[in-house]
């Protein structure tokens, strides 16, 4: 069954273009190394909840927007092998410096998920 890495991050609106540039490069690199898909979505109807929500999860601040992303793989084993190659790819190394990222990586939430329904 397929495997998915999911991410939610707060991106300052004034850094959204830089984030898109990083995402396009990331998508190219992940796909070249074998990912099946790479998707980035900017929050359009994402409201704070009473107990939990995307904005609360990433401690969304004024002037920021939630970005929800996922990468799909054929399997967990493929994800592990592809991620290893991506982390060593020199095209991303220079852009992944925490000091120059267009978002606060400390507030990113992420995880790997085994697909149980795919219709």
Number of C-alpha atoms within 10 A of each C-alpha: 11 17 21 22 17 16 16 23 26 28 26 19 16 12 13 17 12 15 19 14 12 17 16 15 15 17 18 14 21 24 18 12 18 18 22 16 14 20 13 17 11 17 16 9 6 13 12 12 10 7 6 9 13 20 21 14 16 21 15 18 13 8 10 19 21 26 22 18 17 17 20 25 23 14 15 18 11 17 24 12 12 19 16 12 15 20 14 10 14 11 13 15 11 10 15 14 11 11 10 10 16 23 20 15 16 10 15 17 15 14 10 15 13 14 12 8 7 6 2
